[in-house]
Amino acid sequence: MREKNVQAIIFATWVGIIVNLILAVIKAVGGILSGSRALLADALHSASDVVGSLVVLFAVKIANKPPDEEHPYGHGKAENIASIIVAILLVVVGIEITISSIKVFFGETPTAPAMLAIIILAASILIKEGLYHYKKILGNKYNSPALIAEAWHHRSDSLSSIAALVGVGLSIIAEKFGWGLLIYGDAIAGIIVSVIVIKVGYDLIKSSATVILEKVLPNEEIQIYKQTVRDVDGVERIDQLLARTHGSYIIIDIKFSVNQNITVKEGHDIAKKVKEALMNKHPEVENVLVHINPYE
């Protein structure tokens, strides 16, 4: 990963850490003052974002290390491991929100939160949506799975804040007009929030685990690499091409056939041209492992 890209990712992550710290404190204080369980749960969600961002910072630094004897393919998967850690945090937070919200139904009838909760939640939604789009764009631009995971963490926080906003609003309306069970709107919103958070966490774990388990890219996605190889003079046939992701970059294993009557040196030169073509034309390709077969 280029140094400029790494610095952009680190800067974006620090922006998230600072914003989430501020939001977590404001939500926690606001939740206590307004008496909103949904807002307190949302504060916990924002706090987990901070932990997730710190994990991403650590992972990006590791992923940027050059290959060594123990890691000849580089350290790119550190980002995918970070994505899984962030996702597990989401699932844990979701379960915690569920438990705290369900407890409300077995206690005394709750009182509606104060309007302060509405104001804080509305501001949080706007801020978290902004962070989601900012990090999603950067994550796609630099092909960073950890940053994309963090972006979805922000989106889940935004969605949870929307659910909390609706729940708090229903509770306030119910208390004012005496609409019975709607007084539990704040608690119901907490449960909805938990479902959203757990689902996002599950999806992130699933996508990152695919990379960790060395699943290769599907056939339709490797056609561009095959075409690049076919354009190299001396390549008679592609026998096999496998491409697998290592965090933000791709490693390619390729077997192709060349004229069986050429010299070893000529075959070596063709292999070198194939490797250079793949790496120069496709910036995401970090390394190419080549095997040559005789073409009969």
N, C-alpha and C positions, 0 to 999 in steps of 0.2 A: 504494500500500500504506500503511495507516495506521501512524503512528509507533509505537503500542503493539505492533502485530504485528511490525514490524521489530525492535524491542528484544527481543521474545521469541525471535525467530529467531536474533539475534546472541548472546543469552545461551546458547541451546541449542548453538550452534556452538562457543562458547568452552568449554562443559562437555566437548564431544567432543574438542576440542584438548588440554585438560589431561589427560583420562583416557587418550587415545591416546598421549600423550607418556610418561606413567608406564608404560603397558602395553608400549610399544615397548622402553623401557629394561629393564624386568623380563624380558621375553621374550628380548631379546638376551643379557643377562647369564646368564639361566637356560639358554638354548640353548648357550652356550659352556661353562658349568659342567657341564651334563648331557650334552653331546655330541649334542644332538638337531638334525638338519637341519630337521625339520618345524617345530620351535619357532623356529629362526632365520628360516625362511621366513615364519612367522606374525608375527615381529617386524617384518620388512620390510613386511608387509601393514599392520600398525598404523601404521608410520611413514608409509606412503602415505596413510592416513586423515588424518593431521595436515596434509599438503600439500593434500588435498582440502578440508578444513575451512577452511583459509586462503583457498582459491579461492572458496569459498562466501561467506565474510565479505566479500570484495572485491565479489563479484557482487551481493549483497543491497544493499550501499550504492549501487552504480550503479543497480540496478533501482528504487530508491526516489527517484531524481532526477525532478523534474517534467519534462514535455515541453518541448522547445525547438525552435528553427527547424530544426535538423538532424535532430531525432528527434521529430516531431509526435505520434507514437503512444506516446511514452514510451520507457523503457529496460528494460522488463520482460523482454525476451529475454536480458538479461545472465545471468539465472538459468539459462536453458536452455543457454547457452554454458558456464556453470560446470558444469552437469551433464555435458556432453560431456567437459570436461577431466577431471573426476573419473572418468568412465567409462574414458577412455583410460589414466589412471593404473592403474586396476584391470586392464586388459588387459596393460599392460606388466609389472605385478607378477606376473600370472598366468604370463606367458611366462618371466620370471626364475625363478619357483619351479619350473616344468617343467624348465628346463635344469639347475638345480642338483640336482634330484632324480634325473634320468636319469643324471647323471654318477656317482652312487653305484653303479649297476649295472656300471660299467666300471672300478671301482677295487677296492681290497681289501675283503674281507668286513667290513661295518660292525659295530660293537659296539652293543649296546642302550643307549639313553639312560638316565640315572638317574631315580629316582622324582620328583625335583624337577620334571622336565618335566611329569609328570602333574598335579601340584598347580597349577602355573602355568597350564596349559591349561584346567583345570576352572574356575579362578577367572576366566579370561579369557572363557570361554563365558557365564558368568552376567552379567558386567559388560557385554559387548557386546550380548547379547540385551536387557538393560535399556535400553541406549542406542538400540537399534533401535526398540523400541516407543515410547520417549519422543519421538524425532524423527519417527517415522512419524505419530504422533498430531498433533504440532504442524504437520508439513508438510501434512497433510490439512486441518487446522483453518484454516490461513492460506493454503492453496492455493499452497505454495511448492515448485516442482519441484526446486530446488537442495537444499532440506532433505530432501525425499523421497529424492533421489539419495544424499545423505549417510547417510540411515537405511539404505538398502540396502547401502551400503558397510559399515556396522556389521554388518548381517546376514551379508554375505559373509565378514566376518572371524570371526563366530561359527561359521558353517558350516565354515570352513577350520580353526578350532580344534578342532571336533568330529572332523573327519577326521584331524587331527594327533594328537588324543588317542587315537583308535582305533589309528592306526599305531604310535605310541609304545608303547601297551599291548601290541600284538601282538609288537613287537620284544623287549620285556622278558620276556614269556611264552616266546617262542621261544628266547631265550638261556638261560632258566632250565631249560626242559625239552628243549632240543635239537631244536626243530621246524624245522630246515632253512631253507627259503626265507622263512619268516615273519620272519626276522631283518631282511628288507628292508621290513618293515611301515612303518617310519618314512619311507623313501623313497617307497614306494607312496602313503602318505598325502599326501606333498608333491605328487605328480602329481594326485591327486584334488582337492586344494586348488586347484591351478592351473586345473583344468577349471571348478570352481565360480566362481572369481574371474573368469575370462574370459567365462563365460556371463552373469554379472551385468553386467559392463561392456558387453557387446554389446547387451543389452536396454536399458540406459540410453541408449546412443548412439542406438539406433533410435527410442526414444520422444522424445528431445529433438530429434533431427534433423527429426522430423515437424513440430514447432512452428517450427523455423528455416526450413523450406521452405514456410511459410505454408499448411499444410493446414487447411482449414476443418473445423469440428465436423460430425459426421454428422447426418443429418436428424432422427433420433430425439432427439438432444440439444438441438436448437434449437426443439422444439415448445413448450417453456415460454415462450420469448421471443416466438414467434408469437402465443401465446394472450394474452400481455400487450398486444401491439399491437392485436389484434382487439378488446380491451376498451375501447380509446380511441374516444370518440365522433368521428365524421367519417372514420374509416378505412373505405373501401369494399372494398378488396382489397389483399392483400399480394402484390406482384409478385415480390419476391426478398428473402431474408434470409440473409446470410452472417455467420457468427461465427467468429473466429479467436483463438487464445490468444496472449498476449504475456507469457510468464512466468506470473506469478500472477494476471493479470487478462485480461479478454476485450474485444475490439473488435468492434462490430457494424456491418455495412454493410446498410442496408435501403432498398428501393424499394417504395413503396406508392401506391395510387391514392386520390384524393379527388374529390368532386363537381367537375366541370369548370366549373360555373357560379358557384362561390364566388370571393371576391376573393383576391388574392395574400396579403393580411394574414391572412385566415381560414385559408388553406392553411398559412401560416407558423406560426400558432398551433397547428394540429393537429400539425405536425411537432415543435414544441417539446414538446407534451404527450406524444408518443410517446417522444421522447428521455428526458424526465424520468421517465416510467413505467418504462422499461427500466432506467435507472440507479438509481432509488429502490427498485424491487422486487427487483432482482438486484444485490447488492453487488459481485459479481465483474465486472460490466460497467463498464469505465473510461471508454469513449467510444462514441458512436453517430453514424454518418455517415448522414444522411437525404437521400433523393431522392424528390421527389413527382411522380407522373404524373397526368394527367387521366383520370377514370373515365367511360367512355362506356356 
